[in-house]
Amino acid sequence: MAVRILDRYLFRRFGLASLAVAAGLTLVAWALQVVRTAPEVLTDATPWPAAWRVLLLPLVPIAAFVLPIAFAGGLLLGGRALRAEGAFDALVGCGIAPRRIAQPLFGLTLAAAAAAAGFSLLAEPLALGALRDDVPALAASLLSGRVVPGSFVPAGPGTDIHVERREGDRLENVLLVRRDGRGTLELAARELRVGRDAGGMVLRLREGSLRREAAGGVVRATFAELVQPLEASALRERIGALLPAGLAAGPAAPFDPDVFGAMAPRDRYLLARRWASPLQCLLFGLLAVGLVLGRGAAGWNAVALLGVAVVSHAALRLLEPAAAAGALDPAAAVLAAHLPAVLALAPVGARLYLTRAV
């Protein structure tokens, strides 16, 4: 009974500390991302469901990225509080070995690694897919929301639009200027509406004329109705900045050898990197447990944990070009990036295991 009470007590104290740190860091990182990027994506014309998805879905990949270091940092904070209260010294004085104290912390580490796996392997691909599906509608609302009658406004890469009057979703007396490698296209129309067809969102222009200026000369024509694709690549880049790098592949892709083998080397590496979050959660958590139950000062423990985390993330970035070029196996690259964490964990774990109660 006493053992179960001790396990529940330690699980609760360390679990609450880790949860508080993870929630705080996730919210700070999410707020910084949203404040920096959301104004480039959202306007007053954005549908509320899509706006909420743009605002809230980044929480998922950010949580997957933050959870490993936040969980380990929470363990250090919880251990510092208990050591300051004299709880560790009291337990060891009662004949309880540090490795016995570590058992509920090991269980907490496994639970955190499972949560990280859920975020990075399941929730993050679904969130990216949902946001990717919203890109055409967001592009349409971005155009409608930024139109200012009487002024030229950007409507995509190399495209500007001038509108004389706006009536709801209908733009009247429109001049659309599009520049690309082939020359300049000028479209003048009495009316423009944003619609959807089988290929995605389109601009439907009615009763107008076009002027195409290219190297071969100038082409002029009139039309009753003309459909132009709504360019959404710029918006895709903004959404890519809002969310950490990921793949379009669904949650089942990492477990499907056919899908994995058919991908380009860079895509295979990004897919394999989904395993980085649960692996880091396990390694950083075990390292934090060893540091908490060791004799090191709290400040040095924090420096050691932060150093291992920085080296691991830097190694993931440094090995990415080789894995993306196919010179290094994607799984080997992810594992090699975490070798410093394993090397740092080995002596800490050995000391913890060999330490006996006094």
C-alpha positions in Angstrom: 0.0 0.0 0.0 2.8 2.4 1.0 4.6 1.7 -2.3 1.5 2.4 -4.4 1.0 5.7 -2.5 4.6 6.7 -3.2 4.2 5.9 -6.9 1.0 7.9 -7.2 2.6 10.8 -5.3 5.7 10.9 -7.5 3.6 10.4 -10.7 1.3 13.2 -9.8 4.1 15.7 -8.8 6.3 15.1 -11.8 3.4 14.7 -14.2 1.8 18.0 -13.3 5.2 19.8 -13.6 5.8 18.3 -17.0 2.3 19.1 -18.2 2.6 22.7 -17.1 5.9 23.2 -18.8 4.7 21.5 -22.0 1.5 23.6 -22.1 3.3 26.8 -21.5 6.0 26.3 -24.1 3.4 25.0 -26.7 1.2 28.1 -26.2 4.2 30.5 -26.4 5.5 28.9 -29.6 2.0 28.7 -31.1 1.3 32.4 -30.3 4.6 33.5 -31.9 3.8 31.5 -35.1 0.2 32.7 -35.3 1.1 36.4 -34.7 3.8 36.3 -37.3 2.0 34.4 -40.1 -1.8 34.4 -39.6 -2.3 38.0 -40.7 -0.9 37.0 -44.1 -3.5 34.2 -44.5 -6.7 35.5 -42.8 -8.9 38.4 -43.8 -12.4 39.5 -42.9 -13.7 37.4 -45.8 -12.2 34.2 -44.5 -15.0 31.7 -43.5 -15.0 31.1 -39.7 -14.5 27.3 -39.9 -11.4 27.8 -42.0 -10.2 30.6 -39.8 -10.4 28.5 -36.7 -8.6 25.7 -38.4 -5.8 28.0 -39.5 -5.5 29.3 -35.9 -5.8 26.0 -34.0 -4.3 23.3 -36.2 -0.7 24.6 -35.7 -1.0 23.6 -32.1 -0.7 19.9 -33.1 2.7 20.0 -34.9 4.0 22.5 -32.4 3.1 20.3 -29.5 4.8 17.3 -31.2 8.0 19.4 -31.5 7.9 20.9 -28.0 6.8 17.9 -26.0 10.2 16.1 -25.7 12.2 19.0 -24.2 9.2 20.3 -22.3 8.6 17.0 -20.7 12.2 16.5 -19.7 12.4 20.1 -18.4 9.3 19.5 -16.3 10.9 16.4 -14.7 13.9 18.6 -13.8 11.6 21.3 -12.3 9.7 18.7 -10.3 12.8 17.1 -9.0 14.2 20.4 -8.0 11.1 21.2 -6.0 11.1 17.8 -4.2 14.8 18.1 -3.4 14.3 21.6 -2.0 11.5 20.1 0.2 13.9 17.4 1.4 11.7 14.6 0.1 14.5 12.8 -1.8 16.8 12.8 1.2 13.9 11.5 3.4 13.2 8.6 1.0 16.8 7.6 0.7 17.2 7.9 4.5 14.3 5.4 4.8 16.3 2.8 2.8 14.7 3.4 -0.6 17.2 3.2 -3.5 17.1 6.0 -6.1 16.4 3.4 -8.8 13.2 2.4 -7.0 12.2 6.1 -6.8 12.8 6.2 -10.6 10.3 3.5 -11.5 7.2 5.7 -11.6 9.2 8.3 -13.5 10.1 5.6 -16.1 6.4 4.9 -16.4 5.7 8.6 -16.9 8.4 8.7 -19.6 6.8 5.9 -21.5 3.5 7.6 -21.3 5.0 10.9 -22.6 6.7 9.0 -25.5 3.4 7.4 -26.4 1.7 10.9 -26.4 4.5 12.2 -28.6 4.0 9.3 -31.0 0.3 10.1 -31.2 1.0 13.7 -32.0 3.7 13.2 -34.6 2.5 9.9 -36.3 -1.3 10.5 -36.2 -2.5 13.9 -35.3 0.1 16.0 -37.2 -0.5 14.3 -40.6 -4.3 14.8 -40.1 -3.8 18.4 -39.2 -1.6 19.1 -42.2 -4.1 17.4 -44.5 -7.0 19.4 -43.2 -5.2 22.7 -43.6 -4.0 21.6 -47.1 -7.6 21.0 -48.1 -8.5 24.5 -47.0 -5.9 26.2 -49.3 -8.2 26.9 -52.3 -10.9 28.4 -50.1 -8.3 30.4 -48.2 -6.9 31.7 -51.4 -10.3 32.8 -52.6 -11.1 34.6 -49.3 -7.6 36.2 -49.2 -8.3 37.7 -52.7 -11.8 38.9 -51.8 -10.7 40.3 -48.4 -7.8 42.3 -49.7 -9.6 43.9 -52.7 -9.8 47.7 -52.2 -11.9 49.4 -54.8 -9.8 51.9 -56.7 -6.4 50.4 -55.9 -4.2 47.7 -57.3 -3.7 44.8 -54.9 -1.7 41.5 -55.3 -3.8 38.5 -56.3 -1.0 35.9 -56.5 2.6 35.6 -57.8 3.1 38.1 -60.5 -0.6 39.0 -60.5 -2.3 42.3 -59.6 -6.0 43.3 -59.7 -7.8 46.6 -59.8 -11.5 46.7 -59.0 -13.8 49.7 -59.4 -16.6 48.4 -57.2 -17.4 45.5 -54.9 -20.8 44.1 -54.3 -20.7 41.1 -51.9 -18.8 38.4 -53.6 -19.0 40.1 -57.0 -16.3 42.4 -58.2 -17.2 44.9 -60.9 -15.2 46.6 -63.6 -12.1 44.6 -63.0 -8.6 44.9 -64.5 -6.4 41.8 -63.9 -2.7 42.0 -64.9 -0.6 38.8 -64.8 3.1 38.6 -65.6 5.1 35.5 -66.2 8.0 34.2 -68.2 6.0 34.4 -71.4 5.0 38.0 -71.1 2.1 40.1 -69.8 -1.6 39.3 -69.8 -4.1 42.0 -69.2 -7.8 41.1 -68.6 -10.5 43.7 -68.4 -14.0 42.4 -67.4 -17.3 43.9 -66.3 -17.6 41.3 -63.6 -15.5 38.8 -61.7 -16.5 36.1 -59.3 -14.4 33.5 -57.4 -15.7 30.0 -58.0 -14.7 26.3 -57.9 -14.4 23.6 -60.6 -12.8 20.2 -60.8 -9.3 21.7 -60.7 -9.8 23.9 -57.7 -10.7 27.5 -57.2 -11.0 29.7 -60.3 -11.7 33.3 -61.3 -14.7 33.7 -63.6 -14.6 36.8 -65.7 -17.6 38.0 -67.8 -18.0 40.4 -70.7 -14.5 41.5 -71.2 -11.4 41.7 -73.3 -7.8 40.4 -73.1 -4.5 41.7 -74.3 -1.5 39.3 -74.4 1.9 40.8 -74.9 4.7 38.4 -75.6 7.9 38.1 -77.6 5.9 37.2 -80.8 3.8 40.3 -80.7 0.5 41.4 -79.1 -2.8 39.4 -79.2 -6.2 41.0 -78.5 -9.5 39.3 -78.1 -12.9 39.7 -76.4 -14.9 37.1 -74.4 -18.3 36.5 -73.0 -16.9 34.4 -70.1 -13.3 33.5 -69.3 -12.1 31.1 -66.5 -8.6 31.6 -65.0 -7.1 29.4 -62.3 -6.7 31.1 -58.9 -3.0 30.8 -58.1 -2.5 29.4 -54.6 1.2 28.6 -54.5 2.0 31.7 -52.5 -0.6 30.8 -49.9 0.8 27.3 -49.7 4.2 28.8 -48.8 2.6 31.0 -46.1 0.9 27.9 -44.6 4.2 26.0 -44.8 5.7 28.8 -42.7 2.9 28.5 -40.2 3.4 24.8 -39.7 6.7 22.9 -39.2 7.9 20.9 -42.2 5.9 17.7 -42.8 4.6 15.4 -45.4 1.3 15.2 -47.2 1.3 11.4 -46.6 -1.3 10.1 -44.3 -0.8 8.5 -40.8 -0.5 5.0 -42.4 2.4 6.0 -44.7 5.3 5.2 -42.2 4.0 1.6 -41.8 3.5 1.0 -45.6 6.7 -0.2 -47.3 5.2 0.4 -50.8 4.3 4.0 -50.0 7.7 4.6 -48.3 9.7 3.0 -51.2 7.8 5.0 -53.9 8.8 8.4 -52.3 11.7 10.6 -53.2 14.7 10.5 -50.8 13.8 13.8 -49.2 10.2 12.7 -48.7 11.4 9.4 -47.1 13.6 11.4 -44.7 10.7 13.7 -43.7 8.5 10.7 -43.2 11.1 8.9 -41.1 11.6 12.1 -39.0 8.1 11.6 -37.7 9.7 9.1 -35.3 12.1 11.8 -33.9 9.6 13.2 -31.4 8.7 10.0 -29.5 12.4 8.9 -29.7 13.5 12.3 -28.2 10.8 12.1 -25.6 12.1 8.7 -24.5 15.8 9.6 -24.5 15.4 13.1 -23.0 13.0 11.8 -20.4 15.4 9.0 -19.3 18.2 11.5 -19.2 16.2 13.9 -17.0 15.3 11.0 -14.6 19.0 10.2 -14.2 19.9 13.9 -13.6 17.0 14.4 -11.2 18.1 11.5 -9.0 21.8 12.3 -9.3 23.9 14.6 -7.2 24.4 17.4 -9.8 23.3 20.9 -9.2 19.9 21.9 -10.8 21.6 24.6 -13.0 24.1 22.1 -14.4 21.4 19.6 -15.0 19.4 22.1 -17.1 22.6 23.0 -19.1 23.3 19.3 -19.7 19.7 18.6 -20.9 19.6 21.7 -23.1 22.9 20.9 -24.6 21.8 17.4 -25.6 18.6 18.7 -27.1 20.4 21.4 -29.1 22.9 18.8 -30.4 20.2 16.4 -31.4 18.2 19.0 -33.3 21.3 20.3 -35.0 22.3 16.8 -36.0 18.9 16.3 -37.6 19.4 19.4 -39.7 23.0 18.6 -40.6 22.1 15.1 -41.7 19.1 16.2 -43.8 21.0 17.1 -47.0 22.7 13.7 -47.1 19.4 11.8 -46.5 17.5 14.1 -48.9 20.1 13.3 -51.6 19.8 9.5 -51.0 23.4 9.2 -49.7 22.2 8.2 -46.2 19.4 5.9 -45.2 16.5 8.0 -43.7 16.1 5.8 -40.6 19.9 5.7 -40.1 20.0 9.5 -40.3 17.3 9.9 -37.6 19.0 7.4 -35.3 22.4 8.8 -35.8 21.1 12.3 -34.9 20.2 10.9 -31.5 23.5 9.1 -30.8 24.8 12.0 -28.6 21.7 11.7 -26.4 22.4 7.9 -26.0 26.0 8.6 -25.1 25.0 11.2 -22.6 22.4 8.9 -21.1 24.7 5.9 -20.7 26.8 7.2 -17.7 23.8 8.8 -16.0 21.8 5.6 -16.2 24.8 3.5 -15.0 25.2 5.7 -11.9 21.6 5.5 -11.2 21.5 1.7 -11.4 24.6 1.3 -9.3 23.5 3.7 -6.6 22.1 2.0 -3.5 20.1 3.2 -0.6 22.1 4.4 2.4 
